């Protein structure tokens, strides 16, 4: 199966991905019970807030879809882009596949000023931590009481990771 990276951006007065598809992404996240895990701080709680975030000028969202038929596989976005770094966010909408994650990393590597992407992952997200390490992210440590787990009414440590662009970390 082949996949396509589909960036979500506004060109003139139109978005590159129809709003119906983005609503389908939200619905898929809800169906898979991934809204609360992805937006664990409670900052995004409904479809309107989700679309608002994805359409923000400070966010660079992309989808990965099957090229044979439109099947959603991954939503990823960069935020807090500044001085050659950005925070990366991933939400799988289907089964995890390393090649799909690598497609996104390769796509982001084409951004000339981007040198490093970072992640903050709640310490309790053990599976996610394995996935990001499998993708080539390096764990640099954790910060106590960093992640506000809004839906669980608690605070936990955040694991800090990074990926150096242009460096083959998947040796």
Buried (B, 14 or more C-beta within 10 A) or exposed (E): EEBEBBEBBEEEEEBEBEEEBBEBBBEBBBEBEBBBBBBBEEEBEEBEEBBEBBBEEEBBBBBBBBEEEEBBBBBBBBBEBEEEBBBBBBBBBBEBBEEBBEBBBEBBBEBEEBBBBBBBBBBBBEEBBEBBEEBBBEBEEBEEEBBBBBBEEEBBBBBBBBBBBEEEBEE
